[in-house]
């Protein structure tokens, strides 16, 4: 067992900063998610994925030098949209682009269209981004009772739109893949 003071010398990284994640494309070049850099390297070395775009950083071991992958493509065909996106406050705000669904102002809260006290559920179609003013004005009432109008039609994000929600772009090449397929 190595002592904590002994640095690990198994892998060296070039001076270019290495991203922590890689964008994953399906065999048909559709974006399907992201994965950790170590998982991406393992997929490439095992022959299950190909490097489409390198990040510019170089990974080195005693017997191997490899460009750190920014974008990889898995070789087998997978169904990318079989799972549903987990609902969260951050994702609702991102879906609605931080714009109030009632007045169009900057939104910092979310509102249940049908209040929970009236049987409303925590679902994509029942949640909308709202500014504090509109959220307080509507309060624990339905849209009809409050006299307000909803300017958007909330829906569950699907496909690349779901992948983009809350995704931090770690490499410039990701933008090309995510915007071209949107």
C-alpha positions as CSV (number, residue, x, y, z in Angstrom):
1,X,0.0,0.0,0.0
2,X,1.4,3.4,-1.0
3,X,1.8,6.1,1.6
4,X,-0.4,9.1,1.3
5,X,2.7,11.3,0.7
6,X,3.8,9.3,-2.3
7,X,2.4,10.9,-5.5
8,X,0.8,8.5,-8.1
9,X,2.9,8.2,-11.3
10,X,0.7,5.9,-13.3
11,X,-0.8,8.6,-15.7
12,X,0.6,11.9,-16.8
13,X,-1.5,14.6,-18.3
14,X,-0.2,17.2,-20.8
15,X,-0.2,20.9,-20.0
16,X,-3.6,21.4,-21.7
17,X,-6.3,21.0,-19.1
18,X,-8.3,17.8,-19.4
19,X,-12.1,18.0,-19.3
20,X,-13.8,15.9,-16.7
21,X,-16.5,14.5,-19.0
22,X,-16.9,13.4,-22.7
23,X,-20.0,13.8,-24.8
24,X,-21.4,10.4,-26.0
25,X,-22.9,9.9,-29.4
26,X,-24.8,6.8,-30.5
27,X,-23.7,4.7,-33.5
28,X,-25.9,6.9,-35.7
29,X,-24.1,10.1,-34.3
30,X,-27.0,11.3,-32.1
31,X,-26.0,12.8,-28.8
32,X,-27.2,10.5,-26.0
33,X,-25.4,11.7,-22.9
34,X,-22.1,12.4,-21.2
35,X,-19.8,10.2,-19.3
36,X,-16.7,10.6,-17.1
37,X,-13.3,10.9,-18.8
38,X,-12.2,7.6,-17.2
39,X,-15.2,5.8,-18.5
40,X,-14.8,7.3,-22.0
41,X,-11.1,6.2,-22.1
42,X,-12.1,2.7,-20.9
43,X,-14.7,2.5,-23.7
44,X,-12.2,3.6,-26.3
45,X,-9.5,1.2,-25.1
46,X,-11.9,-1.7,-24.9
47,X,-13.0,-1.1,-28.5
48,X,-16.6,-0.3,-27.6
49,X,-16.2,3.4,-28.7
50,X,-14.3,5.6,-31.2
51,X,-12.9,9.0,-30.5
52,X,-14.7,11.5,-32.8
53,X,-13.1,14.7,-31.4
54,X,-10.1,15.0,-29.1
55,X,-10.0,17.7,-26.3
56,X,-6.4,18.7,-27.0
57,X,-5.0,17.1,-23.8
58,X,-2.9,14.0,-23.9
59,X,-3.0,11.1,-21.5
60,X,0.2,9.2,-21.0
61,X,0.9,5.9,-19.2
62,X,4.1,3.8,-19.2
63,X,3.1,2.0,-22.4
64,X,0.4,4.2,-24.0
65,X,-0.2,7.8,-25.2
66,X,-3.8,8.8,-26.0
67,X,-5.6,12.0,-26.9
68,X,-8.2,12.7,-24.2
69,X,-11.6,12.3,-26.0
70,X,-14.0,15.3,-26.0
71,X,-16.6,13.4,-28.1
72,X,-16.9,9.6,-28.4
73,X,-19.2,7.4,-30.5
74,X,-20.3,4.1,-29.1
75,X,-20.2,1.3,-31.7
76,X,-23.4,-0.5,-30.8
77,X,-26.9,0.9,-31.5
78,X,-28.6,2.1,-28.4
79,X,-32.0,3.6,-27.8
80,X,-31.1,7.0,-26.3
81,X,-34.5,8.1,-25.1
82,X,-35.8,5.1,-23.2
83,X,-35.5,6.8,-19.8
84,X,-37.5,9.8,-18.5
85,X,-35.7,13.0,-17.4
86,X,-35.8,13.4,-13.6
87,X,-37.9,16.5,-12.7
88,X,-36.1,19.2,-10.7
89,X,-36.6,22.9,-10.0
90,X,-33.4,23.7,-11.9
91,X,-34.5,21.8,-15.0
92,X,-38.0,23.4,-15.0
93,X,-36.3,26.9,-14.9
94,X,-33.9,25.8,-17.7
95,X,-36.7,24.4,-19.8
96,X,-38.6,27.7,-19.6
97,X,-35.3,29.7,-20.0
98,X,-35.8,31.5,-16.7
99,X,-38.8,33.3,-18.2
100,X,-42.1,33.7,-16.3
101,X,-44.9,31.7,-17.9
102,X,-47.4,34.4,-16.9
103,X,-45.9,37.8,-17.6
104,X,-42.6,37.0,-19.5
105,X,-40.3,38.6,-16.8
106,X,-37.2,37.0,-15.4
107,X,-38.3,33.9,-13.4
108,X,-36.6,32.7,-10.2
109,X,-39.3,30.4,-8.8
110,X,-41.6,27.6,-10.1
111,X,-45.4,27.4,-9.8
112,X,-47.8,24.6,-9.9
113,X,-50.5,25.4,-12.5
114,X,-53.0,23.3,-10.5
115,X,-51.9,23.7,-6.9
116,X,-50.9,20.6,-5.0
117,X,-53.7,21.4,-2.4
118,X,-56.2,21.1,-5.3
119,X,-54.8,17.8,-6.6
120,X,-52.0,19.1,-8.8
121,X,-49.0,16.8,-9.2
122,X,-45.3,17.4,-9.5
123,X,-45.2,16.8,-13.3
124,X,-43.6,18.6,-16.2
125,X,-47.0,19.6,-17.5
126,X,-48.1,21.1,-14.2
127,X,-45.0,23.1,-13.5
128,X,-44.0,26.5,-15.0
129,X,-41.3,29.0,-14.2
130,X,-42.7,32.1,-12.6
131,X,-41.4,35.4,-11.2
132,X,-42.0,36.1,-7.5
133,X,-44.7,38.7,-8.3
134,X,-46.8,36.3,-10.4
135,X,-46.2,33.4,-8.1
136,X,-47.5,35.4,-5.1
137,X,-50.4,36.9,-7.1
138,X,-51.6,33.4,-8.2
139,X,-50.9,31.9,-4.7
140,X,-52.9,28.8,-3.9
141,X,-55.5,29.3,-6.7
142,X,-56.1,27.9,-10.1
143,X,-55.4,30.0,-13.2
144,X,-59.1,30.7,-13.7
145,X,-59.6,31.8,-10.0
146,X,-56.6,34.1,-10.2
147,X,-57.7,35.7,-13.5
148,X,-54.2,35.1,-15.0
149,X,-53.3,33.6,-18.3
150,X,-50.5,31.1,-19.1
151,X,-48.4,32.2,-22.1
152,X,-46.6,28.9,-22.5
153,X,-47.7,25.3,-22.9
154,X,-45.5,23.3,-20.5
155,X,-44.3,19.9,-21.7
156,X,-41.8,17.2,-20.8
157,X,-38.5,17.8,-22.6
158,X,-37.5,15.0,-25.0
159,X,-34.5,14.1,-27.1
160,X,-31.6,16.5,-27.3
161,X,-33.6,19.2,-25.6
162,X,-33.8,17.0,-22.5
163,X,-30.0,16.3,-22.7
164,X,-29.2,20.0,-22.9
165,X,-31.2,20.9,-19.7
166,X,-28.7,21.8,-17.1
167,X,-25.7,20.5,-19.1
168,X,-22.5,22.3,-18.6
169,X,-20.7,22.5,-21.9
170,X,-17.1,21.3,-21.2
171,X,-15.7,21.5,-24.7
172,X,-16.5,23.8,-27.6
173,X,-17.1,20.9,-29.9
174,X,-20.1,19.8,-27.9
175,X,-22.0,22.9,-29.0
176,X,-21.8,21.8,-32.6
177,X,-23.1,18.3,-31.9
178,X,-25.9,19.5,-29.6
179,X,-27.1,22.4,-31.7
180,X,-27.0,20.6,-35.0
181,X,-29.2,17.8,-33.7
182,X,-31.6,19.9,-31.7
